[in-house]
C-alpha cells in the first residue's frame, strides 16, 4: 500500500508528527536509520518520503545515521521517488559552511565567519575577526558547543577547557570549528522563521538570556544537567503574531533553490537594524506551549503537506493506469 515514509533517528522528535498523521488518518511508517540493510537491486516502496535526519544524531549514539541516510536518499532519488528534504537538504543540515555559502548566494547576510581545522588555529581566527566572537561546531545541533568569547583571556580559558574535556561531543563531529563575529542584539533574543512546503508558516521569538541550546522540541535530549529550553516556561519561545520581515521572500527563494520543503532559518538583528542569518535547520522541531498559545501546529502543517503529496501521487497513478 502506498504510504508516507518518515526517515529519522529520534523517536521523541517524531511523536508529535505521529499524532498529526493520526488526526488525518494518514497511512505512514517510520524508517529509523541508525542501522539497517539497503538492497540497491530493489526499487523503493510506493509512497512519499520525508527526511528528518538530524545533524545531532551522534549525540544520541547514532554516529553514522546521516551517512546511511545519504545512501538511502541517493537510492530514492535514483528511482525518482517523491522526497521532501532530499540530498541538498541533508548536505545543508550537516554543514554550516554550506549553509552560509548558500545563504549568501540568496542575498541573505550572514555573520563574518572563519572555518578552522585544528584548535591551534582558533586563536589566529579569533584575533583576525576581533573580540567578541562566537565559537561553534560546523556540524552540531541543538546549539551544542556554542561559546561566547569576549577577550584574549577568555579565549585562552576556552581552549584550556576544550583540551581537558573528555566528552567526545565537545569536539565537532566533522572536525571543523567555526569562529564567528558576535552579533550584539539590543535585547537577548533571536528569531526563528518556520517554513512548510517552502512557504513561511510563522516566526518564533526565542529568549537567549540563559544560553544557546535552542532546540524547541518537547523532548529535546541534551547533556545531563543541562536545562532544555523546550520545557521552560512558554515565554522562552513565543510565536510572533503578524510577523513580517523584508528577508522572508529571499528566505523562501533560498529554500526553493536548495530543494528544502520543510525547515527553519534562525536570524538575529543588531542595534543598527541589520539582520544576519546564522543557522538553517532542515530537521525542524516546534515548541508545543508556544504553538498552543498561538493556535498553530507545525507538525499539523507538515502532515497536511505530506498527505496532500500522497493523494496527488495516487491520483497521478490512476490517471496513468487509465
C-alpha positions as CSV (number, residue, x, y, z in Angstrom):
1,X,0.0,0.0,0.0
2,X,1.2,3.5,-0.8
3,X,2.0,5.4,2.3
4,X,4.2,8.2,3.8
5,X,7.7,7.1,4.9
6,X,9.4,9.2,7.6
7,X,13.2,8.9,7.8
8,X,14.6,9.8,11.2
9,X,16.8,8.6,14.2
10,X,15.0,10.1,17.2
11,X,11.6,8.7,18.3
12,X,10.9,11.6,20.7
13,X,11.0,14.2,17.9
14,X,8.6,12.2,15.7
15,X,5.9,11.7,18.4
16,X,4.0,15.0,17.5
17,X,4.1,14.0,13.8
18,X,2.6,10.6,14.6
19,X,-0.3,12.4,16.4
20,X,-0.7,14.7,13.4
21,X,-0.9,11.8,11.0
22,X,-3.4,10.0,13.3
23,X,-5.7,13.1,13.2
24,X,-5.7,12.9,9.4
25,X,-6.0,9.0,9.3
26,X,-2.9,9.1,7.1
27,X,-1.0,5.9,6.3
28,X,2.6,6.1,7.3
29,X,5.6,4.2,8.5
30,X,8.9,5.1,10.0
31,X,12.4,4.3,8.8
32,X,14.7,4.5,11.8
33,X,18.1,4.8,10.0
34,X,20.6,4.2,12.7
35,X,21.5,0.9,11.1
36,X,19.9,-1.5,8.6
37,X,20.1,-3.1,5.2
38,X,19.7,-1.4,1.8
39,X,19.4,-3.6,-1.2
40,X,20.3,-1.4,-4.2
41,X,18.9,-4.1,-6.6
42,X,15.4,-3.3,-5.4
43,X,13.1,-0.4,-6.1
44,X,11.8,1.7,-3.2
45,X,8.2,1.0,-2.0
46,X,5.4,3.2,-3.2
47,X,4.6,6.4,-1.4
48,X,6.0,9.8,-0.3
49,X,9.3,10.1,1.7
50,X,10.1,12.7,4.3
51,X,13.7,13.1,5.5
52,X,14.1,14.2,9.2
53,X,17.7,13.2,9.8
54,X,19.4,15.4,12.3
55,X,23.0,16.8,12.5
56,X,23.0,16.0,16.2
57,X,22.4,12.2,15.7
58,X,25.9,11.4,17.0
59,X,25.0,12.9,20.4
60,X,22.4,10.1,20.8
61,X,24.8,7.3,19.8
62,X,23.7,7.2,16.1
63,X,27.0,8.2,14.7
64,X,26.6,7.1,11.1
65,X,22.8,7.7,10.7
66,X,23.4,10.8,8.4
67,X,25.7,8.8,6.2
68,X,23.3,5.9,6.0
69,X,20.5,8.4,5.2
70,X,22.6,9.9,2.5
71,X,22.9,6.5,0.9
72,X,19.1,5.9,1.2
73,X,18.5,9.3,-0.4
74,X,20.7,8.6,-3.3
75,X,18.7,5.3,-3.9
76,X,15.4,7.2,-3.6
77,X,16.4,9.9,-6.0
78,X,17.8,7.5,-8.5
79,X,14.3,6.0,-8.6
80,X,12.6,9.4,-8.9
81,X,10.8,8.9,-5.6
82,X,8.7,11.8,-4.2
83,X,11.0,13.0,-1.4
84,X,10.7,16.1,0.8
85,X,14.1,17.3,2.0
86,X,16.5,15.3,-0.2
87,X,20.2,15.3,-0.9
88,X,20.8,19.0,-0.7
89,X,18.7,19.5,2.4
90,X,20.8,16.8,4.2
91,X,24.0,18.4,3.0
92,X,23.0,21.8,4.5
93,X,21.8,20.1,7.7
94,X,25.3,18.7,8.2
95,X,27.4,21.8,7.4
96,X,27.0,25.4,8.5
97,X,29.8,26.3,6.0
98,X,27.5,25.0,3.2
99,X,24.6,26.9,4.8
100,X,26.4,30.2,4.8
101,X,27.6,30.0,1.3
102,X,24.1,29.1,0.1
103,X,22.5,31.9,2.2
104,X,25.0,34.4,0.8
105,X,24.1,33.4,-2.8
106,X,20.5,34.1,-2.0
107,X,21.3,37.6,-0.8
108,X,20.8,36.8,2.9
109,X,23.5,38.3,5.1
110,X,25.5,36.0,7.5
111,X,28.0,36.9,10.2
112,X,31.7,37.0,9.2
113,X,33.0,33.5,9.8
114,X,36.3,31.6,9.6
115,X,36.3,27.8,9.3
116,X,39.2,26.2,11.2
117,X,40.6,22.7,11.3
118,X,42.7,22.1,14.5
119,X,42.2,24.0,17.8
120,X,45.7,25.5,17.4
121,X,44.3,27.7,14.6
122,X,41.3,29.1,16.6
123,X,43.3,31.9,18.2
124,X,44.5,33.4,15.0
125,X,41.0,33.3,13.5
126,X,39.5,35.0,16.6
127,X,42.1,37.7,16.5
128,X,41.5,38.3,12.8
129,X,37.8,38.9,13.4
130,X,38.3,40.8,16.7
131,X,36.6,40.1,20.0
132,X,34.0,39.2,21.0
133,X,33.5,36.1,18.9
134,X,31.3,33.0,18.9
135,X,33.0,29.6,18.7
136,X,30.8,26.8,17.4
137,X,30.8,23.4,15.6
138,X,30.3,23.2,11.9
139,X,28.2,20.1,12.5
140,X,26.4,20.0,15.8
141,X,22.7,20.6,16.5
142,X,20.8,21.9,19.5
143,X,23.4,24.7,19.9
144,X,25.9,22.3,21.5
145,X,29.4,23.6,21.8
146,X,28.5,27.2,21.2
147,X,30.6,29.6,23.3
148,X,30.8,33.4,23.5
149,X,34.4,34.5,23.9
150,X,34.8,38.1,25.0
151,X,38.6,38.6,25.2
152,X,42.0,37.1,24.7
153,X,41.9,35.8,28.3
154,X,38.5,34.2,27.6
155,X,39.9,32.5,24.5
156,X,42.8,31.0,26.5
157,X,40.4,29.7,29.1
158,X,38.0,28.3,26.5
159,X,40.9,26.4,24.7
160,X,42.1,25.1,28.0
161,X,38.7,23.7,28.9
162,X,38.4,22.1,25.5
163,X,41.8,20.4,25.8
164,X,40.8,19.0,29.2
165,X,37.2,17.9,28.3
166,X,36.9,14.1,27.9
167,X,33.5,14.3,26.3
168,X,33.8,13.4,22.6
169,X,30.8,15.7,21.8
170,X,32.9,18.7,22.9
171,X,34.6,18.4,19.6
172,X,32.9,19.0,16.2
173,X,31.7,15.8,14.6
174,X,33.5,16.7,11.3
175,X,36.5,18.3,13.0
176,X,35.6,21.8,11.7
177,X,35.4,24.7,14.1
178,X,33.7,28.0,13.2
179,X,34.9,31.2,14.6
180,X,32.3,33.8,14.0
181,X,31.8,37.6,14.6
182,X,29.5,38.1,17.5
183,X,26.3,39.9,16.6
184,X,25.2,42.0,19.5
185,X,21.4,42.4,19.7
186,X,19.7,45.2,21.7
187,X,17.7,42.5,23.5
188,X,18.7,38.9,24.3
189,X,16.6,37.0,21.7
190,X,16.8,35.5,18.2
191,X,14.1,34.9,15.7
192,X,13.4,31.5,14.1
193,X,11.3,31.5,10.9
194,X,9.5,28.3,10.2
195,X,8.6,27.1,6.6
196,X,6.4,24.2,5.4
197,X,6.0,23.4,1.8
198,X,8.7,26.1,1.1
199,X,6.3,28.8,2.4
200,X,6.5,30.9,5.6
201,X,4.4,29.4,8.4
202,X,5.2,31.5,11.4
203,X,8.1,33.1,13.3
204,X,9.0,32.4,16.9
205,X,10.9,34.7,19.3
206,X,13.5,32.7,21.3
207,X,14.9,34.1,24.6
208,X,18.7,33.6,24.6
209,X,19.4,35.1,28.0
210,X,20.1,31.6,29.5
211,X,22.3,30.3,26.7
212,X,22.4,29.0,23.2
213,X,20.9,25.5,23.4
214,X,17.7,26.4,21.5
215,X,16.1,23.1,20.5
216,X,12.4,23.8,20.7
217,X,11.1,20.2,20.8
218,X,9.1,19.0,23.8
219,X,11.6,16.2,24.5
220,X,15.0,17.6,23.5
221,X,17.9,15.4,24.5
222,X,20.7,17.5,25.9
223,X,23.7,16.7,28.2
224,X,22.9,15.6,31.7
225,X,22.4,18.6,34.0
226,X,21.6,21.0,31.1
227,X,18.2,22.7,31.0
228,X,16.3,22.1,27.8
229,X,14.5,25.4,26.8
230,X,11.7,23.4,25.3
231,X,10.4,22.5,28.7
232,X,10.9,26.0,30.1
233,X,8.0,28.4,30.5
234,X,6.2,29.2,27.3
235,X,7.6,32.7,27.3
236,X,11.0,31.2,26.3
237,X,9.5,30.5,22.9
238,X,6.8,32.9,21.8
239,X,5.2,32.9,18.3
240,X,5.0,36.4,16.9
241,X,1.6,37.4,15.7
242,X,1.5,39.1,12.2
243,X,5.3,38.8,11.8
244,X,6.8,40.3,8.6
245,X,10.4,40.9,7.5
246,X,12.0,42.1,4.3
247,X,14.1,39.0,4.1
248,X,11.2,36.5,4.1
249,X,10.9,36.4,0.3
250,X,14.6,35.8,-0.1
251,X,14.4,33.0,2.5
252,X,11.6,31.3,0.6
253,X,13.7,31.7,-2.6
254,X,16.7,30.2,-0.8
255,X,14.6,27.2,0.3
256,X,13.3,26.6,-3.2
257,X,16.8,26.9,-4.8
258,X,18.1,24.3,-2.3
259,X,15.1,21.9,-2.5
260,X,14.1,22.3,1.2
261,X,10.4,21.6,1.6
262,X,10.4,21.9,5.4
263,X,12.9,23.9,7.5
264,X,13.7,26.8,9.7
265,X,16.1,29.7,9.5
266,X,17.4,31.4,12.6
267,X,18.5,35.1,12.5
268,X,19.4,38.0,14.7
269,X,19.1,41.7,14.3
270,X,21.8,44.1,15.6
271,X,21.4,47.5,17.1
272,X,21.7,49.1,13.7
273,X,18.8,47.2,12.3
274,X,20.8,44.8,10.2
275,X,19.7,41.2,10.1
276,X,22.1,38.2,9.9
277,X,21.0,34.5,9.4
278,X,23.3,32.1,11.2
279,X,21.5,28.7,11.1
280,X,19.4,26.6,8.8
281,X,17.6,23.6,10.3
282,X,16.1,21.1,7.9
283,X,15.0,18.8,10.8
284,X,12.9,21.5,12.4
285,X,11.0,21.0,15.7
286,X,8.3,23.1,17.3
287,X,7.6,24.2,20.9
288,X,4.3,22.8,22.0
289,X,3.5,25.5,24.6
290,X,4.1,28.3,22.1
291,X,2.0,26.6,19.5
292,X,-0.9,26.0,21.8
293,X,-0.8,29.7,22.9
294,X,-0.9,30.8,19.2
295,X,-3.3,28.2,18.0
296,X,-1.0,26.8,15.2
297,X,0.7,23.5,14.6
298,X,3.9,23.0,12.6
299,X,3.6,19.2,12.6
300,X,0.0,19.5,11.6
301,X,1.1,21.6,8.6
302,X,3.8,19.0,7.7
303,X,1.2,16.2,7.9
304,X,-1.2,18.0,5.6
305,X,1.7,18.7,3.2
306,X,2.8,15.0,3.0
307,X,-0.8,13.7,2.9
308,X,-1.5,16.1,0.0
309,X,1.5,14.8,-1.9
310,X,0.4,11.2,-1.3
311,X,-3.1,11.9,-2.5
312,X,-1.7,13.6,-5.6
313,X,0.6,10.7,-6.3
314,X,-2.3,8.2,-6.1
315,X,-4.3,10.4,-8.4
316,X,-1.5,10.5,-10.9
317,X,-1.2,6.7,-10.8
318,X,-4.9,6.3,-11.5
319,X,-4.6,8.7,-14.5
320,X,-1.5,6.8,-15.8
321,X,-3.4,3.5,-15.5
322,X,-6.3,4.9,-17.4
